[in-house]
Amino acid sequence: MSLGHACVDVYQGAVAALVPYFVAERAYSYAAASGVVLAASLLSSLVQPLFGVLTDRRAMPWLLPLSALTAGAGVALSGVTGSYAATLVVVAVSGVGVAAYHPEAARVARAVAGGRHTGMGWFSFGGNAGFALAPLLVLAVMAVGGLRASPLLVVPALAGAALCAAAVRAAGGGTEAVRAPVAGGRNDWASFLRLSGAVVCRSVVFVGLSAFVALYVRERVGGGEPAGTAALFVLYAGGAVGTLAGGRLAERYGRLAVVRRSYALTVLAVAGLVLVPGPPVYLFLALTSAGLYVPFSLHLTLGQDFLPRRVGTASGVTLGLTVSVGGLAAPALGALADATSLRTALVPLIALPALGRLLLCRLREPAPPGPEAAERADPRDPAAR
């Protein structure tokens, strides 16, 4: 499941990694380039909760390999389309593939992980590793023949489809265990909505940086396209490590404590990234990556535990809608960058993790679903007791 997740999420990272090439080869403005990021996010944002509702009602394991192929096909065609409108369409199709994948995949992963934070951390690690590898994969493919070589980007989709099919077969009946409503479980929609609001704040920061940090770092330190690719790699690779750390830290200190401290770290790190000049930008980018990614898998399990009777819906929203919705802000950031500068456009991103931290203040730790809930609940939280 982790390897399949990596192959699918390559295509979320690849869209942002292609932005500098669209600017260079097709002379897209910042606003037009951010429109490509929006296209990948918009349909995904709208349809992902619908897939979550569907997977709450019936098993749809066939979605996993099919969605992997759809995600890959859209990105693979983006470099050979004849117009801006066609590029938006194929990238949007890729976004639908990503949307279809995540709710069912998160449910299956939760089942085979036995609900453990470290298990879900490994599943999330796979997705973030795919993000991290995307800039390197795009750089290698673009070196072959520029945007005309983009059909080569379909290769991870083929591998992902095979891995997903194998994972579903191996999971067998385990995928059904998490489908049944939890006995005595009660959906806490108020807490879930507060959590979702915090994840939206995190999403806008992450997508904004994904779309523009490569161009921004090239302006700040020079070095051309390799410098921008290195910046994206730091953003994504640091996240892959942070996701694994998040699961382990949560088992020691409690999920909400780790999530709250991560948001506080992100405020300081983004401020340093935007305001401190010179090569230290890479250090602050790494800290930003840690702050954004340590709580990544914890958002997912918290959402599932706040809605124990709507696990697919919770997965679709926390792993999908609130992550993808950050793309809706990308055109606004691009327009601001066109009117002022990239640095000015990134300044508002400092305030968003602070807002997310405020939304998390009054949340209480939910008890994880299943017979082991009592022993896994955080003993320091009165709500758990």
N, C-alpha and C positions, 0 to 999 in steps of 0.2 A: 504493500500500500504506500509506503514511504517513497519507493523508487517511482511508482506510477505517478504519485503526486508531484515529484520532481519534474517528470516529463511534461505534465500538463502545465505546471506553473512557469515553465520556461517561456510560455507564450504570453503570460502577463508581464514578465520582465522584458521580453523581446520587443514589445511595442514601444516602450520607453527608450530602449537601446537603439531603435531604428530612427528616432526623432532627429538626431544630428545629421543622419544621412538624407532624410527628407529635406532638411534645411539646406544641406550642401548641394545635393544633386537636383532637387526640384525647386530650389529657391523659395521654400515655404517661409512665411513669416512666423514669428513666435506664436501668434494666435492661431494660424492655420495648422501648425505642427501640434499644438495642444488640442486642436480639434480631432486629430487622429487618436490621441489618448482618450478624449471624451467618447469617441465612437466605440472604442474597446470597452468602455465602462458603462455607457448609458443603457444599452439593452441588457447587459449583464446585471446592472442594478435593478432593472425592472422585473426581469424574469426569474432571478435566482430565488427569491422567496416563494414564487409559484412552484418551482421545482421542489422546494422544501416541503410545501403543503402536499404535493403529490406523493413524495416519498414517505410522508407520515401515513398515507392511506394504503399504499401498496409497495411491494418490493419492485425495484426497477434496476437490478444489477446490470442489465444491458446498457444502461446509460453511461457506465464508466468507460468502456472502450470506444463507444460511439462519440462521446463528448471529447475524448482525447483526440480523435481523428478530426473532428470539426474545429477544435481550437487550433490545431496545427495547420489545417488547410487554409484557413483565413489569413494567418500571418504569412504563410508561404507565398500566397498570391499577392500580398500587399505591395511588393516591390516591382511587379510586372503589370500592374493595372495601367490603363491608358489615361485615367483622369483622377482628379482629386475625389470626386463623388464615388467612383468605383473603389478607390482605396478605402474610403470611409465604410462602404458596404462590406467589403471582405474582412476588415478589421472588426466590424460589429458582429459578423458571423462568428469570428473567433471568440469574441466576448461571450456569445451565447453558449458556445461549447464549454468555456470555462465555468459559466453559470450552472450548466446542467451537471457538471462533474461534482461540484463541492458538497452539496447537501447529502447525497447518497454516499459519497466517499467518506465524509466525516462520520456518518452513522456506522458504516462498516468498520472503520478504523476504531471507533469507540468500543464496538463489540469485541473485536479481536484484541484490543489493548486491555480489556477488563476494566475500563474506567480509570486506569491509573494515569496520573499526570505525566509521568515519564514516557509512557506509551504514546500518549497523544502528542507529547513533545517530539518524539521521533517522527510521527506522521507529519506534523507541522514543519519539522526540520527538512523533510523531503521537499515540500513545496518551496521553502525558502532557499534551499540549495539550488532548486531549479531557477529561481529568481537570480541567484548569485551567478550561475553559469550562463545565463542569457546574454549579458553583454559580451562575454568572451566568445560565445557561439556566434553572435551577430558579427562581431569584429572579424572572426575567421571567415565567415561566409562572405561578408562584404569585401574582404581582401581578394577573394576569388574573382569577383566581377561586379562589385557594387550592388545596387538594388536589383539588377537583372539576375543575380544569383540567388535571390530570396527563395525560390522553390526548394533549395537544399534544406531550408529550415523545417521541412516536413518530417525529417528523419526522427526527431524525438517523439513526434506524435505516433509514428508507427511502433516505436519501442514501448511508448506508454500504453497504447491500446493492447499490446500483447501482455504487458505486465498487469494491467487492470483485469483482463480476462482471467489470467492465472490466479490473481489474488482472490477474485470472487469464487472461483472453483475451490481454492484451498480453504477459504473461510467456511464454505458449506452452510450448515444450519446456524452457525454463530451469528450470521448477519440478521437473523430473525429475533435473537434474544433481546436486542435493544429496541425492537419495534413495539413490544408490548408496553402499554402505559404502566408506570411504576405504581405499585400498590400504595395507596395513601398519598401519592405525590400530588402536589398542588402547584399550579402554575402561578408564578409571582411576576405578573406583567409589569408592575410598577418598577421593580428592580431591573427587570430585563430591558425596559426602555431607557433607564438611566445608563446602564452598561452600554447599550447600543449608541446612545449619544456620545459617550466617551470614545467609542471605537470610530465613530464618524470623524471626530476631531483628529484622532490618530491617522485616519485614512487620508484626510486632506493634506496633512503634513507629508505623509509617505508618498502619495501620488504626485504632489507638487514637486518634491525633491526628485522623484524618479524621472519626471518629465524634463526638468531643467538643470539638475545638478551637474550633468556632464558639460553642458554649455557654460554654466556658471564657473566651474572649476577651470575650464579652459581660459576663460577671461581673467581669472584671478592669478593663476600660476603659469599660464602658457602651456606649451607642450603638445598642442594640437589634439587630434582624435585619441591617441593613446592615453593622454592625461584624463580626458573625459571618460573613457572606458574604465580606467583605473578607479575613478571616483564612483562610478556605478557599481563596480565590483566590490569596493569597500562597503558601500551602502547595503548591498545584498548579502555579501559573505559574512559581514559582521552580524547580520540578522540571523543567518543560519546557525551560527554559534550561540547567539543570544536565545534562540528558541529552545535549544537543548538545556541551556542554563536555567531558563524560566521554569521548566518542569521540575528540575531538581531543587531550585530555590523554593518553589511553592510547597513541596513536600516537607521542607524544613521550617519555613516561616509562615506559611499560609498564602493562599492565592491573592487575596485582596491586598495584603501588605506589600507583596512583590509588585503587583500592578500599580498601586499608588506611587511607590517609590520610583518606578520606571517612568511614569509620566512626569514626575518632578525632575528627574535626570534629563528628560527630553527637552524641557524648557531651557535649561542651562546650555545643553549641547547645541540646540538649534541657534540660540543667541550667539554662541561662539562661532558657529559655522558662518553665519551671516555677517557678523560684525568684526571678527578678528581677521586681519589681513595676512596674506602670505601662505606658505606651505602648511602651517598648523591647521589649515582647512581640512586636511585628511584626518587629523586626530579628532577634530570635532565631528567630522562625518562618521567616524567609527563609533564615537560615543552616542551620536544621534541614532545610529543603527541599533546599538544595544538597547537604548531607551525605547525605541519603537518595537523591537522584536522580542524582548524578554517576556512581555505579557501576551504574545501572540496566541500561543496554544491555550493560555489561561482564559482569554476572552471566550474561546470556543467552549471549554468545559464549564465555565461559569454560566454562559448562555444556555447550555443544555440542562444544567442543574436548576436554573431559574424556571425553565419550561420543561419539566420532566415528561409531560404528556404531549409535547410538541417538539421532539428532538430534531426532526427534519427541518421544521420551521426555524428553530433556534440556530441550527447549523447554517441554513441558507442566509439568515440575516447577519449573524456575527462573522461568519467566514466569507460571506458573499456580498450582500447588499451594502453593509457598512464599510467594507473594504473597497468595493467598486465605486461607491458614491463619491469617493474622493476625486474621481475623474471628472465629476460634474463641475468642480471648482477650477480645473485646469485651464479652460478657456479664459476665465476671469484673470487668473494669474498671467497668462500669456498676453492678454490685452494690456494689463498693467505694465508688463515688461516692455511691450512695444512702445507704450506712451512714456515710460520713464527709463528704468534699467532693470536688469535681472535682479540685482541686489535689492532694489526697492521692492520688487514684486515678492521677494522671499521674506521680507520683514514680517508680514502678518502671520507667517507660520510660527513665529515665536509664541504668540498668544494662545494658539489652539490647544497645545497639550496642557496649558494651565487651566483652560476651561474644562478639558476632559478630567483633570485631577479634581476639580470642584464637583463634577457630576458623580465622582466615585466616593465622595466623602461619607455619605450616609448609607452606603450599601453594607449589607451584612452577609457573611459567608453562608451560602446554602449548603445543605447536606447533599453529597453526591448520591445519585440513585443507586439502587441495588442493595442486596443484603449486607454488603460491607460498609454501608453508609456511615453507621455509627462509629466504626473504628477509623474511617478515613476522614471524618469531619475534623475541622480545625479545633483542637481542644481549648484554644485561647479565646474563641469567639463565643459569647453567650448564646447567639442564635444557633450555633452548632450543638450546644448542650441542650 
